[in-house]
Amino acid sequence: MTRIVVALLVILGASRSAHAGWECPENHAESIRGIEAYARTPKVAPEPDFLCAGDVAREFAPRVAKACAKIIDRNDSMTDSCIDLAAFAGLTQVGDHDIFQLVADRKENALDYPGGFWWERLTFLHEMGDPRAVPIIVQQWKDTIPKAVKKHGNNAVTSWVMWRRDAAKALGDLGGQDEIAFLEEQAAAAGKAKVVKAACEEAIAKIWKRLGVR
C-alpha cells in the first residue's frame, strides 16, 4: 500500500516540498533499500527514495551512513541528497566526509522563503544535534537583522518570521546559557511577530530546563 505525495511530506516534524505523483511506500524501509541498491549500482537516481527515507533516516542511521559513504565518494547527482539524508539521520560524519561542515558551508538567505521549511541549512544543522551549529545560527540571525529592516515584501517578511521561529527552536535544543540573553533580546524585538516571540520564550524555557535550573 502506498500514499501519494502531492504537495507536502511531513518529515521529522517539518514539511518538505515534494513533486506531485511521487509515491512513498507505507514501509519507508523500502526507500532505504532503494538507496542501498543505488549505492551498489548507480543506475536511475532514486530521488523519491531519498525524499521518503527522511522519515526513517534516524532509525536506519548505520545503513544510511554505509550507503551514503559510497554515493558521496562517487560525487554523483545524488551527493547532495545523501548529505541531506545523513543530516536527517543525525550523522555528522559519513566515511571520510564531514557532513556537518558540508552543511555549514551552504549558503542560506533567511529573507528568501523556500516554502515549507528551511531546506538549505538551518533544518539540517538542527537535525544533526551538534552544538557547533549554535554560533552559526546566532551569527546568521545577527547578520540578517539589518538586512531585514530594508526588506518589506511579503516573501521577505514571511521568510524572516519563519526562519527566526525555526532558528529559535534549534537554539532551544542545542544552545546553552550564553544563548538565553540573545533569545530574550530577540523575543523583546519580535514586535508583531508573535510566533517568533513565543518560539524564543519556549527556547529559553527549554534551555533552563536542560540546565536543571528551572
PLY file of the C-alpha trace (Angstrom):
ply
format ascii 1.0
element vertex 214
property float x
property float y
property float z
element edge 213
property int vertex1
property int vertex2
end_header
0.00 0.00 0.00
1.35 3.44 -0.89
0.45 7.03 -0.24
0.73 9.72 -2.90
2.93 12.69 -2.11
1.01 15.62 -3.60
2.39 18.81 -2.05
3.95 18.38 1.34
5.54 15.40 3.01
5.92 15.52 6.78
9.44 14.57 7.73
10.67 14.66 11.30
8.10 17.22 12.28
8.75 19.55 9.34
7.10 19.97 5.96
9.18 19.21 2.91
8.13 20.24 -0.60
7.63 17.28 -2.89
6.73 16.62 -6.50
3.21 15.55 -7.36
2.97 11.92 -8.32
5.81 10.59 -6.21
4.80 7.66 -4.07
6.21 6.70 -0.71
5.87 3.11 0.47
3.99 2.74 3.71
7.06 0.92 5.00
9.71 3.56 4.43
12.44 0.99 4.99
11.83 0.10 1.34
13.22 3.53 0.46
16.38 2.74 2.42
16.75 -0.44 0.39
16.34 1.58 -2.81
19.17 3.88 -1.76
21.37 0.93 -0.84
20.76 -0.59 -4.27
21.71 2.71 -5.91
24.87 2.86 -3.81
25.87 -0.55 -5.18
24.83 0.08 -8.78
24.20 3.71 -9.84
21.51 3.42 -12.48
18.37 5.57 -12.24
18.75 8.17 -9.48
16.14 7.25 -6.81
15.05 10.77 -5.90
11.69 9.66 -4.42
13.54 7.18 -2.19
15.69 9.94 -0.75
12.62 12.07 -0.11
10.68 9.27 1.55
13.64 7.89 3.52
13.80 11.06 5.59
11.01 9.64 7.74
13.19 6.77 8.91
16.73 8.08 8.42
17.48 8.23 12.13
16.14 4.72 12.70
18.40 3.35 9.96
21.37 5.64 10.55
24.09 2.94 10.18
22.63 1.86 6.83
22.31 5.46 5.67
25.96 6.03 6.62
27.19 2.99 4.72
25.20 3.68 1.55
25.84 7.41 1.51
29.57 6.99 2.06
29.72 5.24 -1.32
27.46 7.76 -3.03
29.33 10.80 -1.69
32.62 9.16 -2.62
31.32 8.95 -6.19
30.21 12.58 -6.07
27.30 11.90 -8.39
23.90 13.57 -8.83
22.64 12.18 -5.51
25.52 13.51 -3.41
23.60 16.49 -2.01
20.59 14.28 -1.33
22.82 11.92 0.63
24.23 14.80 2.65
20.65 15.85 3.44
19.68 12.32 4.40
22.76 11.87 6.58
21.89 15.08 8.42
18.32 13.85 8.98
19.85 10.66 10.36
21.76 12.75 12.90
25.11 11.91 11.32
27.90 14.48 11.37
30.46 12.21 9.72
29.98 9.68 6.92
33.07 7.78 5.87
35.73 10.40 5.21
33.14 13.12 4.73
32.43 15.81 7.32
28.67 16.14 6.92
28.46 18.92 9.49
30.97 21.07 7.62
29.40 20.33 4.24
26.07 21.57 5.58
27.60 24.53 7.43
29.31 25.69 4.23
25.99 26.01 2.41
24.58 29.44 1.71
21.14 30.32 3.02
19.12 33.51 2.74
16.82 33.94 5.74
14.83 36.50 3.75
14.03 34.20 0.84
11.28 31.84 1.96
11.82 28.43 0.30
8.35 27.14 1.13
7.57 24.71 3.94
10.76 24.73 5.94
14.42 25.65 5.84
15.78 23.27 3.28
19.29 24.55 2.66
20.97 24.71 6.05
19.05 25.56 9.21
16.92 22.42 9.44
19.87 20.13 8.72
22.04 21.85 11.34
19.23 21.37 13.84
18.68 17.71 12.95
22.35 16.81 13.39
22.07 17.89 17.03
25.62 19.23 17.11
26.25 22.25 19.40
28.71 23.59 16.82
25.63 24.79 14.96
24.79 27.32 17.67
27.27 30.09 16.78
26.48 29.62 13.09
22.77 30.12 13.67
23.25 33.06 16.03
25.64 34.79 13.64
23.28 34.40 10.70
20.47 35.79 12.83
22.57 38.82 13.80
23.78 39.36 10.24
20.25 39.30 8.84
18.69 41.79 11.29
19.91 44.95 9.49
19.02 43.44 6.10
15.51 42.59 7.27
14.85 46.22 8.16
15.21 47.13 4.47
13.02 44.30 3.16
9.27 44.88 3.05
7.95 42.37 0.50
5.57 39.66 1.70
8.02 36.90 0.84
10.84 38.51 2.84
8.61 39.29 5.83
7.17 35.77 5.91
10.58 34.26 5.42
12.16 36.21 8.26
9.38 35.22 10.64
9.63 31.53 9.75
13.41 31.48 9.82
13.57 33.07 13.29
10.89 30.69 14.57
12.85 27.65 13.40
16.19 29.11 14.48
14.80 29.70 17.98
13.66 26.07 18.13
17.15 24.93 17.13
18.77 27.14 19.77
16.35 25.77 22.35
17.57 22.25 21.61
21.25 22.99 21.08
22.05 26.22 22.89
23.26 26.90 26.42
23.11 29.66 28.97
25.02 32.04 26.69
22.14 31.97 24.22
19.48 32.89 26.74
20.28 36.61 26.72
20.24 36.66 22.92
16.87 34.91 22.80
15.48 37.32 25.40
16.60 40.24 23.23
15.02 38.74 20.15
11.76 37.98 21.95
11.57 41.62 23.01
12.38 42.79 19.48
9.88 40.49 17.76
7.15 43.15 17.67
4.06 41.89 15.87
5.74 38.57 15.06
4.10 36.75 17.96
5.22 33.35 16.66
8.85 34.49 16.94
8.35 35.81 20.47
6.67 32.55 21.51
9.42 30.43 19.92
12.12 32.43 21.71
10.35 32.10 25.05
9.88 28.36 24.56
13.55 28.01 23.63
14.62 29.88 26.75
12.45 27.65 28.94
13.87 24.56 27.25
17.46 25.66 27.83
16.83 26.41 31.50
15.15 23.05 31.93
18.02 21.24 30.25
20.47 23.05 32.52
18.43 21.92 35.51
17.83 25.48 36.69
14.06 25.61 36.23
0 1
1 2
2 3
3 4
4 5
5 6
6 7
7 8
8 9
9 10
10 11
11 12
12 13
13 14
14 15
15 16
16 17
17 18
18 19
19 20
20 21
21 22
22 23
23 24
24 25
25 26
26 27
27 28
28 29
29 30
30 31
31 32
32 33
33 34
34 35
35 36
36 37
37 38
38 39
39 40
40 41
41 42
42 43
43 44
44 45
45 46
46 47
47 48
48 49
49 50
50 51
51 52
52 53
53 54
54 55
55 56
56 57
57 58
58 59
59 60
60 61
61 62
62 63
63 64
64 65
65 66
66 67
67 68
68 69
69 70
70 71
71 72
72 73
73 74
74 75
75 76
76 77
77 78
78 79
79 80
80 81
81 82
82 83
83 84
84 85
85 86
86 87
87 88
88 89
89 90
90 91
91 92
92 93
93 94
94 95
95 96
96 97
97 98
98 99
99 100
100 101
101 102
102 103
103 104
104 105
105 106
106 107
107 108
108 109
109 110
110 111
111 112
112 113
113 114
114 115
115 116
116 117
117 118
118 119
119 120
120 121
121 122
122 123
123 124
124 125
125 126
126 127
127 128
128 129
129 130
130 131
131 132
132 133
133 134
134 135
135 136
136 137
137 138
138 139
139 140
140 141
141 142
142 143
143 144
144 145
145 146
146 147
147 148
148 149
149 150
150 151
151 152
152 153
153 154
154 155
155 156
156 157
157 158
158 159
159 160
160 161
161 162
162 163
163 164
164 165
165 166
166 167
167 168
168 169
169 170
170 171
171 172
172 173
173 174
174 175
175 176
176 177
177 178
178 179
179 180
180 181
181 182
182 183
183 184
184 185
185 186
186 187
187 188
188 189
189 190
190 191
191 192
192 193
193 194
194 195
195 196
196 197
197 198
198 199
199 200
200 201
201 202
202 203
203 204
204 205
205 206
206 207
207 208
208 209
209 210
210 211
211 212
212 213
